[in-house]
Amino acid sequence: MTRFVGIDPSTKTGVVILNQDGEIIDTMEIVGKGKDPERMIDLVGDTVENLESNDLVAIEGFGFASQSGFLLGGIGWGMRMQMHLDGVKYIEVAPAALKKFASGKGNTKKDELAVHIFKHWGFESKSDNVRDAYVLAQIARAIRMGTASTKYQQEVVKAILEPPKAKGKGKVS
């Protein structure tokens, strides 16, 4: 049975696992122990050990405006590399796409997003990392099960499955 997993990689990583019916199997916020790089290794290992080979994982893409970009980039790439090594399939979801899937707008604030998540799915958590992971798990489920119920959710799924072609900046001779 395929499970749908959302991962919001951070120093407090949110993880949500859903079954095919969208029911919650598990939710967690994982915090690494010790000092870096041991903390990062611990965080990556503790996150990825919750995955199974037939899971479909949606992981939040990198936020390029982040103040702690190098740290979060290391954590995010560590998780991606370990999933690749373990043969776990994952898809990247841009932060704006996550917000749009839950609210219809790609620039929704965190506190507003919590209201949209509750209204749409009845899910709540004190952790915005876990809330984001929940939406990511729902995106993975929508991709595989066709459960996107609104036009904006369908647009997000289509953009992930059929990303627009990058426009070139001209020929290089």
N, C-alpha and C positions, 0 to 999 in steps of 0.2 A: 504494500500500500504506500502510495506516495504521500509524503508529508510536505507541508508548505512552511518554510522557515523564513522569518524576517530577522535580519541582523543590522543593528545600528552601531557600527564600530566606533568606540570612543574609550576614554579612560574608565568609563562606566558603560560597558557594552550592553545594549538591550537585545534580548533574544526572545522571539515568540515562535512557537510551533503549533500549527493548525493541522487538523485532519482534513480529508476531502470535503466534509460537510461544513467546514469553517469553524468547527468546535475547537476550543483551546485544549491542546495536549499539555503545554507547559509555557510559562512565562518566567523570565529571570533577568536580573541585572547583574552582570559579572564584573567584578573588580579584581584586578591583578594585585599580587602581594609583592612586597619588597621594593627595591629601587631598580630603575631602568639600567640595563636592558632586561633584567630578570622579570620585572613586573610585566613588561610587554610580552615576553615569552609565555608567562603564566596566563595572561589574558587571552592570548591567541589559542593556547592549548585548551584552556577551560571552555572557551567558546566552541571550538571545532569538535571537541570530544562529545558534544551533544548532538552532532549531526550523524545521519545515516547515509549510506551510499546512494539510495534512491530518492533522497530529499531534493526538492527544488527550492533553492535558496535565493532570496532577493536581498542584496546587500546595498546599503545606501552608498551612493557615490561620494566622492571627495568634495568637501566644501572648500572652495578655493579662497574664500574670504576669512577663513578661520585664523585666529591669533596663534593657535598651537598646531599649525599645519604640518610641520615636520613630524611631531609626535604622533598625530592622528594618521598621517600618511604611513608611518612605519607600522602602526597597529593594523590599519586597513590592508596594506600590502601583505603583511604577515598572515592575516586571515585568508586572503585570496590565494597566496602561495600554498598554504596548508590545504585548503579545499582542493586546489588543483592537484596536489600530490596525492590526496585521498580519493580523487575521482568524483568529488561532489560537484554537481552542476550548479552554477550560480549565474544570476543576472544582475547587472548594475542598474540602479535606479537613482537618477539625479535627485538631489534634495527638493528641487522645485516640482518634479514629477510626483514625488511622495505627497507633498502638500496639495497639489492639484487633485490627485486621486481621492484624497479625503475630503477636500473642501470645494473644489472647483476653481481654486486660485492658487497659483504657484508661489505666491508671496505671503501666505497666511502666517500670522504670528503664532508662536508655540501655544499660548493660552487659548487663542481662538481655535486652533487646530484640535485641542482636547475636546472642545464642545462639539465640533463636527464629527469627530471619531465616535463620541458617545451617541450623538443623534443618529448616525448612520449604522453603527454596529452594536451599540449598547455596551461598548468596552470602555473601561476607565482604569487608569493607573496613576499613581503619584509620580512616576518616573516618565519624563518626556522621552527618554531613550527607549523604554519599553513601549510607549505609545507609538513611536516611530516604527519600531520593529513590528508591531501589530499591523500597521498599515502596509509595511513591506511584505509581510506574510500574506496579507489579503491580495496584494498585487501579484505575487507568485501564484496564488490560487486562481486569480482571474485569468492569468495567462494560460494556465493549463486547463482550467475547468470552464472558462467562458462565463464567469460570474460578474463581470463588470456591468453594473446595473444602470449607470447614468452615462450620458453622452461624454462628459468630461473624463470619466473612468475609461471609457472605450478609447478616447483620444490618447490617454496615457499608455494604455496597453499597445495600441497601434504604433505609437512613437518608440516604444521599447523594442517591439518586434520588427519594425521597419524604420530604423532611424534615418532621418534625412541625410542625403549625401552632402558631404562637406564641400563647400565652394572653394575652388582653387584660387590662389592669389596671382595667377598668371603663369606663363610658361617660364621655365628656367632653361637657358641654352647652354 
